Amino acid sequence: MKSFNIPLVFHPIYSQLELPDRHRFPIDKYRTIYERLLQEGVSEEVFHQPDMLPYESASPWIDSSYVDALVSNKLDHKAMRRIGFPWSEQLIKRTFTAVGGTLLTAELALEHGVAINLTGGYHHAFADFGSGFCMINDLYLAANQMLDDDGVHKVLVFDCDVHQGDGTAALAKKRDDIITVSLHCEKNFPYRKQVSNMDFPLDNHLNDDEYLQTVQQAIELALNCYDVDAVIYDAGVDIHQHDDLGHLNITTDGVYQRDKLVFQACAERQLPVAAVIGGGYQRDIDALADVHLQLFKAAHDVKTNMAD
């Protein structure tokens, strides 16, 4: 990928968080993805480093009392257990820097057509509580930021993480300018699903062919039914056959083909795409990075083919 020229967003803090031994969250994957991209010839020049989002900037869209309690370590044990992380000042800094990264990615996508954040996809965060390793819903905040642009009147959040984007669906449920679409394993977390504009529940052990047919139908249907001006793409790889939390049977090539389908559909309509890497929970970090790298390869290939 030596000719790779898509803006990427990364901060070392993405992987700078001490967690208990055998914690389920693969915190090292972000640094590993960054290092692998450099090894594959991606230039440092395409990387942008985000600032930490000021706490008060989340409040217009996220309940201010929740934000205050989160940053000051005043959430009760049950609330933190639902989030899944032990509280620390570093956790808060990392969280708001990751959200800042998705906002920067959205800004760069509007400017360059495509941009990718090397973290993001915190779609289980609601207005007044966090869940499933998600504290602040970066996808929802990024959609609102995109809507501030004069040329953007409607944003599609296209969520292919194996877990339903329940927080995003709930936050946007009364909005007609933020469209939520979720393709997810039905018998998986969260067990109480929310209602997206379009939901595509998937059976356990689904294979590549059936899955890719659903992805193509979903992206085409969403783009044909809703006159959107920009897309936020959650490219979770916990759909992979070796993922510990996924329950689907999608190969690495299947992940690549999925990402290519999404980028291609948006490119044909000249829609800017802000992508985040989403979930992925193999304990083998190198193997996990291989799967996440398909997003970058697909974005590069589609952009190169469109230029030819």
N, C-alpha and C positions, 0 to 999 in steps of 0.2 A: 504493500500500500504506500509506496514511496511518493506517488502523485496525489495522495490524499489531501484535499483542501477544504474539508468541511469543518466549521468551527466546533471545537470540543471544549467542554467546561470541566475543570478538575481543581480540587484543592486537597493538599496532603491530609487535612483534618478529616476527610471522608473515612480514612482508615485509622485515624488516631483516637482510639477509644478502648480503654481497658475493660474487658468483660470477664465474668467468671469463667473458669475452665469448663470446656465443653458446652459453652453457651451456643444456642442454636443459630444465632445471627452471624453470618460469615463476614465479619468486619474487614478482613484483609483483602477481600476480593477487589475493592476499588483501586487500591494501590497496584495490585497485580495486573489489572486490566490496563492501567496507565503504563506500566512498565512493558507489558507485552505489545502495546501499540507502538511504543518507541522502538522496540526490537524489530518490529515488522516494517519499520521505515517511516512511520508517521513523524512529521517534524514537530519539534517543540513549538514552532511558530503558530500552529493552529490551535494551541491550548490557551484558554482564558481562565484566569483565576477569579472566582467570585468573592464578593464581600459578604460578611455575615448580615443577614437581614435584621434591621433594628426590631426589637421585640414589639414595639408599638405599631409597626407597619402591618402586622398580621391582624390587628384588632378590628379593622373595618369589616373583615370577612370571618374572623374567628372570635369567639366569645372572649372578651377582654379579661374576665375574671378567671377563666381557664388558663389563658396565657400567663397571667400574673402568678397563679398558683403553680404552674409548671416551672417557670423560670426561678421562682423563689423557694422551690422544694417544699411546697405546702399541699401538694396532692397527697391524699391518703394512700395507705398501703395497697388497698384494693385497686385504686386507679392506676398506680404504677405497675401493679402486677398485670393488669389488663394491657398496658403498653408493652411490657416484657423486658424492660431494661432497668437496672438499678440507677437511681438518680445520681448525677454528678454534674459539676459545673462544665466539664468537658462535653458531656452528653448534650447540654443545652447549646453550647457553642457549635458543636458539630451539627446539631439539628438545624439551627438557624442559618448556618453556612450552606448546608445542603439545599435548603429551601431557596436561599439566595442564588445558588447555582442553577436551579430550575428556572428562576425568574430571569437570570442572565441568558440562559439557553433560549427562552421564549423571545427575548429581545433580539438575540443573534439570528434566530430563525426568521423573524420578520425582515431582517436586513439582508440575509444571505440565502434564504429559501429553506435550508436545513441546518439544524444544530443539534448536538447531542450532549447531554449531561452524563457524566460517569457515575452518577448516583441518581436518586430520585424515584418517584413512584410511591409516595407515602399516602396511599389511597384509602387506608383504613382509619384515618384521622377525621373525626367529626368536628362540628363547631365547638363543642364543649367537653370533649374527651378524646383521648388517644386510645389506640388499640393495635394489636398485631405489629409491633415495632414501628408504629407510625404515630407521630405526635402533632405535626402541623401538615395539613394537606397541601403540598406544593403544587399539585396539579390544578386544584381549584384556585389558588392564588395566582398561578401563572395564567390561567384562563382569564381571570379578571384583569390582569395586567395587559394581556393582549387586546382586550376589549377597549382599553384606553387609547389604542391606536385608531386614528381617523378612518383607516381602511378596513377595520375589523369590526363587524357587527354581530358575528356569531362564531363560536369556537366549538369544535368537536374534540372531546376527550375520548380517544379510542384506546381502550384498556384491554390488553391481551395477557396480563398477569393471570396465573392459574386461579388466583383468589379474586372473588368479585370485588370491584371497586365500590364498596358499600358506603364509605365516607363521602366519596365524590358524588355518588348518586343522591345521597341525603342532602348534601350541601346545595346541590343544583336543582333539586326537585321542583322548586317553584320558579325556575328561570327558563325563559325561552331563548336566551342568548348563549347558554352553555348546554351543549348536547352531550349526554353521557351514553357510551356504548361499552358493554362489558362482555367479553368472551371468557368464561370461567368454568372450572370443574364444579358441577352442581353439588356433589357430595364431598365438600371440602369447606374449610374455613373461608368466610364466616358462616356459621350455621344458620343465622338469621339474616337472610338476604334483604337488601333494599331494592327498590324498583328504579332501574335506569330507564332512559328513553328507549333503549333497546338492550335486551339481555339475551345472550346466547349460552344457555346452560349446556355443558358438555358431559358426556358419560365418562366414567372411569375407563382407563386403558385405551382411550381413543388413539388411533394411529394417524400417520402423516396425511394420507389421502383424504380421509374424512375431515380431519382438522383443517387442512388447507382449503378445502371446498367451503367450509363454514367461514373461514377468514375472508375469502374472496367475496362470498355473498354478503357478509356483514359490512365490509368496507364499502362495497359498491352500493348497497342499500342505504347506508348512512349518508354517503356523499350525494346520492340521488334524491333522497327524501328531505335532506336539510341543506339549505343554501349557506354552507359555512364558508368562512373566509380564512380560517387557520385551523391547524390540527395539533393536538398534543397527544403523543403516542407513548403509552406505557408498554415497553417491550420486555415484560417479565419473561425469564427463561425457566421459571419453575414448572413450565409445561414439559420439560425435558424428561425423557424416559429414566434417567438416573437421578433425578431430583428427589431428595428425601421427603419433600412435603407436597409433591405435585399430583400423583395418581394418574397422570396421563402417560402416553407412550410415544412421545414425539422425539424424533432423532435430531441430531445437530443440524443435518441438512434441512430437516423440516423447519427448524427455527430460522435458518437462513432464508428459506423460501417464503415463510410467513412475513419476515421483515421486508423482503424484496417486494412482495405483493402490496404491502401498505405504502411503502415509499413510491412505488410505481403508480399506484392509483392517485396519490396526491400530486405527483409530478405531472401526470397527464392533465391535471386540472389546475396546475400552477398554484397549488396551495402550500404555503409555508408549513413546515413540520418541526416542532420542538419535541425531541425524543428523550426519554429517560430509560435507564436500563432495567428498572423494576426488580422484582424478586428473583431469587435463585439460591438454592440451599444445599447444594452438594458440599460435603465436608472437604473434598479434594479441591482446593482452591484453584490449582492449575487447570483441572478439568472444567471447573465452573467458569473460569475466565475464557476457555476455548468457546464455550457456548455463548457467553455474552459478546464475544468478538464478532459473532455473526451479524449483529446489528450494524457495526461499523463497516463491515465488508459489504453488506447489502446496500447501505446508504451510498457508499463509494461507487459500487457497480451501477446502481440506477442513475446516479448523477453523471457518471462517465458515458453510459449508453445514451442518455438524453442529449448529451453534448455532441455525440457523433452524428 
